[in-house]
Amino acid sequence: MANQNPAIPDEQPQTPFHDLDHYLSIPRVSGLSLSPDGARLVTTVSTLNGKGTEFATALWELDPAGQKHARRITRSAKGEAGAAFAANGDVYFTSARPDPDSPEEDPVGALWLLPADGGEARVVLSRSGGVGGVFTARNADAAFVTAEVLAGSTDEEDDAQRRKARKDKRVSAILHSEYPVRYWDADLGPGQPRIFAVEPGEDEAPGKPATVDVIPPLVLRNLTPDVGPRLREAETVVSPDGRTIYTSLTKPLARADSRSILVSVDVASGSTKVLLDRPGMSYFPGPVSPDGRTLVVVSESDSTPHRAPEVKLHLLSLVDPADEGNGLQPLAHHWDRWAKPAAWLPDGSALLVTADDDGASPLFRISIPAASAEAGVTRVTADVAAYTDVVVSSEGRTAYALRSSYEFPPEAVRIDLLTGEVTRLPAPAERPAYPGRLERIAATGPDGARVPAYLALPERALAKKPAPLLLWIHGGPLGSWNAWTWRWNPWLLTARGYAVLLPDPALSTGYGQANIQRGWGSWGKAPFTDLMAVTDAAVERPDIDADRTAAMGGSFGGYMANWVAGQTDRFKAIVTHASLWDLDQFGPTTDASQYWLKEMTEDMALNNSPHLHVEKIKTPMLVIHGDKDYRVPIGEGLRLWYELLSKSGLAADQDGRTLHRFLYFPDENHWVLQPQHAKVWYQVVESFLARNVLGEEVALPAELGL
């Protein structure tokens, strides 16, 4: 991105955020797996391909001791993901790269193995329907995969034949009998997920001695043949001894509703047992204790129009409970945060969790005293950062995790669990330098509540040369600005001279249940007044230009951007991405209507629907939408666009000219993931803001053909 903004002096040091191609080429780290002996860490790194049209993934090995450089251990055009260590140190992963031993076959997502003692990775299991995730037992030679089968298939051979028939006849039709039929950007069916045990097959040459060059053939044993579509979006864990799998299942209810129940699957017999199934509550498995006697359970209560959901932790005894749910005990229910369980300490004395907390997502320890389920909660990491993918060493003093903040993208770190000291491990790439400074500010909402925010500022924003302000509204709405984001990265706009405000209004997580509840059922009220309060606080600063401001948001943030447009003329421009417009239309057409229709009454939806205020909109709006967005269907963007041009106070003139714009992606989803389209997204946003906020012209990308 060339420097076309006079607010950026030519002599300012350049960063990756001054050039979109450079920014997109920054390696992206995700996932973390630790070998049973604690000697090896494996992560996944995504990098941009030569054409700039796709991110390719590869596995990298990191040194837990932090002494050796990170090194790449897989390489292919198709990429690799989902690393899981076997008990002997071998690494399983999935990839759709061609099998060198069968180059004539069409590549599908297959299970590969990288031997612990070195050597080439090789396919150990392939099937026509592909393989999804892979997970292993910590203390046993047991591996499992998730994979889809056609509902009518009797076995793997029958499934392959049915798939071939659909492919040969070019049939894409899917017959549904249950809800939902699509999810985010995926058309559900005709395949249904199953859990398979990965087991040795019969020797191809009985009596022949095994050699290091020969891996015995592996086969799949279907552990969940009769679950139907219930495993879609399931959360699954395996016991340390590999004998039992714990998973959530979707239970269909009347009126196209559903909830998640918790079941156990006995690996030896394949029998399934319901552990938790209670009206008004969904249950999801956390990690199993090292001794296999206790399961962490996450519960989420059904929301109602007047009550927000509550997320709680529990401990479930796995030692012969007398009846369903017997032995379920609350864990740290006095702690007012939504915790995500990560890992047990090896001695079972504590559970490590992460939780959103005041603009961060630290690592916490919840002690598990034998006599009390109301355990104490201690913060382990003190920095203002977000931690994910936590794994614990076998001696229990050290944990490893991915850490990010608005100052750096995800990176692997080592955590001393006794002192809380965090050490960055040698990484595949250095931290990118960012063009500005980050501050934490806060305002007071009309009801007296604190409204915190991050403010990313250009280095040279001064009272004598204040920066224009961009208000960025987060999605969710149950979320928080607390971690690095590749899709909504503030530094790309600070590099253009803007200050970017990232507030956490009512409904944001990390501030207690009361902060969620005070915005529940009143999207256009409490969140809006909070956003205006913190914007007022920002523009009072001498280094912010109150006369040059814009608002932006995606998903729920896009909804709020639409609401803001119909309530105030204070902003010079508004960017609305994947946004809700008519709440009555949205409710029955989103991919998960069963949740939405429980959260608002018809009157609430009407009172909070932005489309009723279209005549008041006098601010130029950039509408952005992808046709493959099933969470916020394209109809929202199409109707918003038509009504802006036909009804808004800034409608097109008789020649069809308008200051509004519609950026449409026919093959993108809720997030716009393809790198070439992400680049266009930022270029169009910059051009739109430059014209309407700065009064300047910035060229649109030539690829638009304009």
N, C-alpha and C positions, 0 to 999 in steps of 0.2 A: 504494500500500500504506500504509494508515494506521499511525500509530505506536501499536501495541498491546503493545509490549514495554517494561516499566518500566526495563529496563537502558539505554534510550536516553533521555536527558534531553530534555524538550520544547524547551529552549533550544539544543540542538545545531544548528549550521548544516545546513540541508537540502541534499542533493545529488540528482542524478538517480537514485541507487541507493536512495533512500528511497521511491521511488514507481515501481512497475513500468511504468505507462503512460509515465512520463517516460523511464525507461531504454530501453524498446522504441522510443521515438521518436528516439533518438540516431542520426544518419546513419552508415551503415556503408560504408567505402571498401574497394574490392577491385580488383585488376588495375591495370596501368600500361603505357602504350604511348607511345613517343617518336617524333616525326616524324623523317624522314631528315636534315633540316637542323638538328635539335636545338632548334628554336624553340617546339615545342608538346608538352605532355604531356597525355594523356587518361587519365582513370580512370573507374571505375564507382562510383556512389553509390546505395545502397539506403536508402529511407525508408519509413516506415509509412504505409499508406493511411488515409483518413479513418475507416474502420470498424474499424481496428485488426486486420484479419484477413489482411493480405498485405503483403509488402515489394515496393515498386515500384522498379525500377532506372532510372537515367538516366546519360548520359555527361556528364562535367564536364571542362572544360579548365583546366589549371593552368599557371602561368607558371614555366618552368624557372629564370628569373632571380630569382624570388621578389619581384617588384616589383608585380605586378597581383593583384587579387583573383581567386579561383577563380570560374568562371562556368559555369552549366549550358548545354549546347549541344543537348540533345535533351529532348523532353517528350512522353509519351504514357501512357495508362493501362496498356498492356501492358508498357512498359518497353523498354530497350535494353541490349545487352551485347556483349562480344567485340570491342572496338574494335581495329582494325589499320590502320596507315598504309600507303597506297600510296606508291610511289616519288615521285609528284608532290605528295604532301601531302594528297591526299584521304583521308577516313576511311571505311573500311568498318565496318559493324557489323551485328548481327542483331537482329531484332525481329519480334514477331507482331502488331504494331499494324496496323490496316487501311490498305490502300493508298488514298490519296485519289483516285487516278485510276481505281480499280476498287473502289468501296465495296460493290458487291453480292457480291463474292467473300468466302468464309470466310477470315479471316486465319490464316496459318500463319507459322512462323518463316522469314522471308525475308531476303535480303541487301539492305542499304540502303547508300547512299553519301551522305556529307556533303561537298560540294565544299570544297576548300582555300581558295578565295577567297570563301567565304560563300554564302548562299542556303539554301533549304529542303532537308532530306534527302529523298531519294526512293528508291523501290524500283528496284533494278537487276536483280534476279533473284528469281523466286518459283517454287516447285514444290509439288505437292500433298503430297509427303512432308516438306516443310520443309527448312531448312538448319541445320546445326549450327555448328561452329566455323569461323572464317575466319583465314587466315594469308597473309602476303605476303612477297615477296622484298625484301631491304633495298636492293639496288642495281639492281633491274630492275622493269619494269612487268609484274609477274606476281602474280596472286592465285589462291588456292585455297580450297576449302571442303570440309568433311566433311559428308556427308549420307547418309541411309539409303535403300536400295532394297529392294524385295521380291526374294527370292532368284531367283524365276523370271522376273523382268522382262528383256525384251530391250533396251529403251531407255526413255527418259523418258516417252514417250507410253504405252507398254505399262504402265509402272509406275503411272502416274496412273489408268489404267483398272482395274487390279487393286485399287488402293486404294479406288476408288469402289465396286467390286463388294463388297468386304468391308464398307464403311461402309453401303451400301444394304441389304445382307442382315443387318447387325448381327452379323457373325461376328467373334468374338474369339479363336477357337481357334488354337493354334500347334502345329505338328508339329515336334518336335525330333529330331535325329539325333546331336547332340554335347552334351558337357557344357562349361560350365554352362548352366542354363536361366533363371537370374535372377541379379541382382547388386545388392547393397545394398538398394534399394527398387524396382528396375526389373525388369519381366518382359521378358526378352530375346526378340527376334523379334516378328513375322516379318521386320521390317526388318533389314538388315545394312549396316554403315557402309562407305562408299566414299570415296575421295579424288577430287575433281574439279578440273580446271583451269577457271578462269573466263575465258572468251574472248569477243571481239566476235563477234556474229552478223551475219547478212546485213542490210544496210540495208533498212528498210521502204519507203523511197522512194529507189531508186537515182538518183544524179545530183543529188539535192537537197543543197545546202550545209548542213553542220552548223552549229548555232547553240548559244549558251550555254544555251538552254532545252531542248535535245534531247540526251539521253544515248543513244548507240548501244545497241541491244539486246545483252544479254549471254547467252551460252549456256554450258552445262556440257559438258565432255568427261571422260568417266569414265576415270581413269588406272589404276584397280585393279578391273576388272570381274570378275576371277576369284578374288578372295581369300576369298570366302565370309565367314564371321563372324570372320575372323582379325584385323580391325582394331578390334574392341571393346576399349576401354580402352588403345588404342595411344598411344604418344608419338611425335610427328611434328615434324620440322624441315625447313626449306627452305634450299637453298644461297643465298648472297648474290646470285648471278646468276640465280636462279629456274629453272635448268635441271634440277636434281635434287632429289628429295625423299627424305629418309631417315626410315624409320619402323620401329617394332617391329611384329612380327606374332606372334600366338599360334600356336604349333605344337602340334597335338594329339599326345599320346603314348598308349601303351598304358595300360589300366586307368584311363581317365578323367583321366589326368594331362596336363600341358602345360608348356611353357616359352616364353619370348619369344625370338625370333630377330631379327636386324637385317637389313634389306634396303634397297636403293636403288631408286628409281623414276625412270626417265628421262622427263622431261616431254614431250619431243618425240615419242617413240615409244610411251610407256606401258609399256615393257619393265621387268621387275622382276629384280633380281639379288640373290642372297643374299650378304651380306657376312660375317655371323658366325652360326654355328649349331654349338654345341658341347654335348655332353651335360653335364648337371649345372650349366648356367649360363644365365642370362637376360641379354639385352643390350638397352639402350635408348639412343637417340641423344641427345647433347647438342648444343650449337651448333657450326656449321661455322666454321672459321677464316676471317678476312676474305679471304684469297686463294683460298679454296675448296679447298685442298689437304689439309686435315686435319679430321677429325671427332672431337669428344669423344664417348667411349662410357662409359656407366655399366654395370657388370656387377654382377649379384647371384647369388651361388652358391645352389644348392638347399640348404635346411636338411635336417637329419636329426634323429632323436630325441636325438642326443648332440652335435650341432654346430649352432650358430646360423649364420644366413646372414652372408656378408661382402659389403659393398658397396664397390666400388673404381672408380677413374677410370682411363681409358686414352686414348691418342691413336691414331687409326686413319688411316694414310696413304690418301688417295683417289687417288693418282697411280698408276694401272695396277698394282694389286697382282697379283703373279704367281698367287696362289691364294687361296682363301677364308681370311680372317683374317690374311693376310700383311701385315706392317707394323703390327700391333697392339702398342703399347708401353705399359708401366705408367706411370702419372702419379701421383707423390706417394704411392706405396704405403707409404712409411715413416710417413706421417701417419695416426694412429689415430683417424680420424673418418669419418663417412659424409657425404661432400660431395655437394651438389646443384649441378651446373654452371649458371651463370647467363649469362655473356657473355664474349666475347673482347675484349681491348683492340684498337683498330683496327689497330695495327701488328703484331698477332700475337705480341707479346712476353710476354703473360700471359693467364691465364684467371681470371675472377672466379667465386667459388663461395660458397655459404653452407653452414653445417654447425652442427648442434647442438653446443654446447660449454658445459658447466657452467652450465646454467640460462639460456643465451642461444643465439642463432643468428646470430653475427656474419657480416660480409662478409670474405672472405679473398681474397688474390691468390696464385695459383700461377704462378711464373715458368716460362717455356718456353725455356730455353737451347738453342741448336741442337745442342749436343753431348751433352745429357743429358736423359733422360726422367724421372729422379728429381729433379724440380724442387723448388725451395724454396717454402715456404708462409709467407706473411706475413699477419698479421691487420691488416685495414684499419680497421675500426670498433672503437673502444675501449669504447663504452658497453654496458651490460647490456640488450640488446634483441634482437629477432628481425627479420631482414631477409628480404624476399621481393620477387619481381617486379622484379629488378634489370635496368636498361637502361643503356647507355653512350653518351655523346655522341660525335659523329664525331671530335672532336679528342683524345679519349682521356684527358683529365685529370679529367673529371667523370662520375659515375654518379648515377642516380636510382633510388629504391627505395621500397617501403612498409616502414615500421618500426613495431613495436609492442612493448609489454611489459605487465607487470601494472599499470603505472601509466598507460597510455594505449592506446586502440585504434589500429588501423592508420592511419598518416598518411604522406603523401608527403614525402620528404626529398631533398636534394641532398648528394652526398658528394664531397669533394675527395679524389681518389685518391692525391695526393702527400702530403697532410698528415693524412688521415683525418678532417678536420673535417666534421661533419654539421650541415646547416642545414635546419630545418623550413620547408616551403613553405606559403604561404597556402592554407588548407584550406576545404572547404565548411562545416565546423563547428569550433568550438573544442573543445579537450580537455575532457571532463567532469571535474569535481572529484570525487575519490573519498573515501569516508568512513573514513579511517584511515591507517595507515602500513604500509610493507612492509619486512620484514627477511629476511635470508638466514641460516639456521641450518644446523647439521650435527650428525650423531651418528655413532657408530662401530658397525657391525654386528657380529654374533657372530664373523664371519670376519676382522674387522679392517678391512673396507672402509668408506670414508667414505660416509655416506648424507646427501646435502644436501637442503634443502627451502627453499621460500619460506614465510613466515609473514605473513599479512595480519591486522593487529590493529586493533580499534577505537581511536580516538584516546584514549579514556578508560579503556582497560584498564590498571589499576594494581594494585599489590600489595594495597591495601586494598579493591579492588573488581575481582577477577580476572574475566576473560572466559571463558565456556564455549568449548570447543574442538571444531571440526569437522575431522576427518581426511578430506581429499579424495584419492582414489586415481585416478591418471590411467589412460586406456585405452591401447590399442595391442596388446600391451604395449611394442612398440618405439617409444617416444616419450619426450617430456620436457615438464614444465611449464616453458615458456620464452616463451610469447607470449600476447597478449590472447586471450580466448575469450568469445564472446557466450553460449554455451550453459552453460558452467560458470564463471560469473563470481563470484569470491569476495567482491567488494565489496557485492553484494546481501545477503549474510549478515553481513558486518561492519556494515552499516547497521542490522542487527537486534541488534547487540551481541556477535556471535560472533567468535572468532578462527578463521581458516581456515588449516590446515596443508596445504601442497602439496609432497609429497616425491617424489624421484626414486629409487626403490629399484632393486635388481638388475633387469636387462632394460631399463633406461632408456638412451636414446641420449644422446650428448654426453659420455660418460665413458670411451670406449674400448671396444674389442671385448671385453676381459676382463670388463667390467661386464655386458655382455649375456650372455656365455657362462656366468658364474657363476650365473645364474638360469635357464639354458636347461634345459627338461625337468623343472623342479622348481618349478612355479608356486606351489604351496602352501608352499614351504619358504623359499628365500632372499628372495623379495619380502616374504613375511609377516614374517619376523624383522627385516628391514630396516625395515618399516613400524612394527613395535612399538618398535624401538630409537629411531627418530626421534620417535615419539609420547611415549615416556618422556622424551626430552630436552626436548620442548616443555612437558610438564606439570610439569617441575621448575622452570620459570620462576615467579616470584612473581605475574606478571600473568596467569597461566593457571589456571583452576579445574580441578584434576585430577578432581574428583568430578562434573563435568558435561561429558561428552564424547560424541561421536557419530562414526560413520564413514560415508562415502559414496563411491560410485564408479559409473562407467558403462562398459559393454562389458567389457574386461578388468578395469577398475576395479570393475565390478559383480561380476564373478567373485571378485575379491579381497574385496569386501565380504561376499559369501556365505561365502567361506572363513573370514574373520575371525569371522563370526557363529557358526560351528561350532567355533571354536578357543578363544574367550575370551569372558568375560562382562563385560569391563572397560567396554564402551560402553553408554550408556543407550538408544541407538537406532541403527539402521542403515538407510540408504537405498541400495537396489540398483536400478540403471537398466540396461535392455537387457543383462541379465547371463546368463552361462553358469552352468548349474546341474548338469546331468548330462553329463559330458564324453563319455560313450559315445553318448548320444543326440544331442548337439550335433554331433559330428564328421561324420556322414554327412548331416546336414540343413542345415548352413550353406551359404551360396551358393558357397563356395570350398573344398569338402571336400578337393580335391587338395592344397592347402597344409597344411591342418590334419592330415591323416592321415599326412603325412611328418614332422611335428614331434613326435609322441608315439607311443610304442608303446602297445599295449592296457594293459599293466601301468602305464605312466606315467599314462595317462588315468584309470585306476582309482584310483591312489594320490593323484591330485591333484583328484579330483572332490568338490565340496562336498556333493553330495546324500547322501553316505555318512555325514555328520555331522549330519543334520537333527535327530536326537533330542537333541543337545547344545545346540541353539539355544534360548536363554531370553531373548534380546533382542528387543524389538519391531522388526519390519522393515516398511519401506515398499517394496513391489515396484512398479516402473514399467516398462511395456513397450508398444511400439507394434506393431500387427498387421502393418504393412507393413515390419517389420524382417526382412530376409532374411539379414543377416549373423549375427544371433543370433535365430533363428526364435522366434515367439511360443510355441511348445511349451515352451521353457525357462522362460518366465515362468508359463505355466499349470501346469506341473508343480511349480515352486517354490511357487506359491501353494497348491496342493492339499496338498502335503506339509508346508508350514508349519502348515496348519490340522489336518492329520490325524496328524502324527508329531512335530512339534517340542515341546520342553519348555515352550513357551508357546502350546499349541494352544487352539483355541476351546473354550468350555465347552459343556455340553449344550444350551444355548439358542442356540448359534452365535455368541456374542459373543467377539471376539478383539481383542487390541491390535495385531495385524498389519493392514496395509492394502494394497490392490492398486489402483494408479492405471493404468487401461487406456485406450489411445488407439486406436480402431479404424482410423483413417486416417493415423496417423503412422508414421515410419520409425525408424531407429536413433537419430536425434538429436532428434526432436520439433521441427520447424522452423516450423510455423505460429505466428505471434505470439500469437494468442489462447490456443493450447495451451501455449506456453512460459510465458505468464503464469500459467495454471492450475498448471503444473508447479511453479513457484516458490512459489505460494501454498499448495499442498498440502504441499510439503516444509517450509515455514515452520511450518504448523499442526502437522504431525507432530512436528517437532523441539521446538516450544514445549511440547507436551503431555508428551513423554517425557524431554526434557532439562531444561527449565526448570520443569516442573510448572505450566504456565500454559495458558490456552485462547486460541487465536487462531482467529477465524472462518474457515471454509472459503469458497471463492468461491461466490456464489449461483448461478452458472451450472451448478454440479454438481447442482442441484436437491435438495439434502439439507436 
